[in-house]
Amino acid sequence: MDSRGGQRVPFCQVFHCFETDNHMLKAAWQRLPDPLRRAASRLTPEPVRQIATRSWVVPVNYQHRDPSNAVVEAAHAVKVAEMYAELVRSYGQSLQGLRILEVGPGTHFGPQLLLADRGADITLVDRFVAPWDAGYHPHLYGQLRKLTGPSRALDAVITAQGYPRECLTIINQPAEAMTAVPSGSIDLVLSWAVLEHVYDLAAVCRSFARVTRPGGVGHHQVDFRDHLHTDRPLEFLLSSALRAKIDFSYRHGERGNRRRPDELVMLLKRAGFDRVDINVTEEASPAYLADFLPRLRAARASPYRSWPTDDLCILGAKITAWR
Ligand SMILES: C[S@@+](CC[C@H](N)C(=O)[O-])C[C@H]1O[C@@H](n2cnc3c(N)ncnc32)[C@H](O)[C@@H]1O
């Protein structure tokens, strides 16, 4: 029973929320004094932790999609494919036969099919692979086919109403444990708006190092903002590690894992990438930082309380890592 602040939460009520909703448990948990919370957290057995952080939120990739967006999304897919092709050219490589692994491709595989058409050997890895949606994907790929003209990969997918193995290799595994991708088998690893969502960034960096051939490269666009408040992009750094962990599990990481650019660079180097470059694409405004920093420095429970300001400023970056 918790009696902090004069408000009592009967144990049966706490127990009931295991079966129905974990909001009440979280509320009761928040009312515990901090030292007690930390001690309880250390003592809580894993099965109880699992139930307490169980989520009813459906991952974005499993949600039903609106076919009326197909025109806009097809046009965007063409741009993304062109951007990836340009990236490959900038590394002095050709798409023909290039072994590309993209982690976290999202709700459809339009750009990747266009690259497969141009000779690339594409593997996709996702923790929540978007299933074929008969009410959406045929519209999207049909629209893409209209934009691009003849396409072996799009034709094969539209005919099969799914993804034939000769077009794409699709692996339903988290990047942390993508055991289905052979070691040293990849020339180029791509991720776009993914590394801020993974649950174990160190393990992901080790996976990338394992699958990348010597001389291969990784290119990662990372959005370091709090995805719940992109207009107040560092707010999630104020909470304790435990609270952030519960929030992360509840939303399948969609709010962001809070890891900062310096951490990512360090983890990639530690995993075995010889050179890691960071190209900053977005920074926090001075006005927001002036408001946020005093609050962060006073946030006793936050592991980011003393984090260097120059790293906190970075909200978006392209990271390139050479093996
Ligand atoms: C924000 S979406 C980005 C989708 C796409 N790259 C884009 O830019 O539109 C994040 C993607 O990463 C995937 N993802 C999240 N955690 C992952 C993990 N641990 N391993 C592999 N994929 C993950 C999600 O399922 C989703 O497809």
The ligand as an SDF file (V2000), in Angstrom:
LIG
                    3D

 27 29  0  0  0  0  0  0  0  0999 V2000
   10.4180    5.9050  -37.8230 C   0  0  0  0  0  0  0  0  0  0  0  0
   10.3900    4.4290  -38.7350 S   0  0  0  0  0  0  0  0  0  0  0  0
   11.4130    4.8810  -40.1110 C   0  0  0  0  0  0  0  0  0  0  0  0
   10.9630    4.2030  -41.3710 C   0  0  0  0  0  0  0  0  0  0  0  0
   11.7130    4.5800  -42.6420 C   0  0  0  0  0  0  0  0  0  0  0  0
   13.1300    4.3060  -42.5220 N   0  0  0  0  0  0  0  0  0  0  0  0
   11.4710    6.0160  -42.9960 C   0  0  0  0  0  0  0  0  0  0  0  0
   12.3920    6.8310  -42.9440 O   0  0  0  0  0  0  0  0  0  0  0  0
   10.3300    6.3500  -43.3070 O   0  0  0  0  0  0  0  0  0  0  0  0
   11.4330    3.3500  -37.7910 C   0  0  0  0  0  0  0  0  0  0  0  0
   11.5630    1.9640  -38.3560 C   0  0  0  0  0  0  0  0  0  0  0  0
   12.5230    1.2310  -37.5920 O   0  0  0  0  0  0  0  0  0  0  0  0
   11.9810   -0.0230  -37.2330 C   0  0  0  0  0  0  0  0  0  0  0  0
   12.6240   -0.4740  -35.9850 N   0  0  0  0  0  0  0  0  0  0  0  0
   12.4250    0.0010  -34.7270 C   0  0  0  0  0  0  0  0  0  0  0  0
   13.2020   -0.6450  -33.8490 N   0  0  0  0  0  0  0  0  0  0  0  0
   13.9110   -1.5300  -34.5630 C   0  0  0  0  0  0  0  0  0  0  0  0
   14.9030   -2.5040  -34.2130 C   0  0  0  0  0  0  0  0  0  0  0  0
   15.2990   -2.6560  -32.9620 N   0  0  0  0  0  0  0  0  0  0  0  0
   15.4210   -3.2660  -35.2050 N   0  0  0  0  0  0  0  0  0  0  0  0
   15.0150   -3.1100  -36.5000 C   0  0  0  0  0  0  0  0  0  0  0  0
   14.0940   -2.2150  -36.8810 N   0  0  0  0  0  0  0  0  0  0  0  0
   13.5500   -1.4300  -35.9210 C   0  0  0  0  0  0  0  0  0  0  0  0
   10.4950    0.2500  -37.1220 C   0  0  0  0  0  0  0  0  0  0  0  0
    9.7100   -0.9360  -37.1520 O   0  0  0  0  0  0  0  0  0  0  0  0
   10.2840    1.1520  -38.3310 C   0  0  0  0  0  0  0  0  0  0  0  0
   10.1760    0.4080  -39.5150 O   0  0  0  0  0  0  0  0  0  0  0  0
  1  2  1  0
  2  3  1  0
  2 10  1  0
  3  4  1  0
  4  5  1  0
  5  6  1  0
  5  7  1  0
  7  8  2  0
  7  9  1  0
 10 11  1  0
 11 12  1  0
 11 26  1  0
 12 13  1  0
 13 14  1  0
 13 24  1  0
 14 15  1  0
 14 23  1  0
 15 16  2  0
 16 17  1  0
 17 18  1  0
 17 23  2  0
 18 19  1  0
 18 20  2  0
 20 21  1  0
 21 22  2  0
 22 23  1  0
 24 25  1  0
 24 26  1  0
 26 27  1  0
M  CHG  2   2   1   9  -1
M  END
$$$$
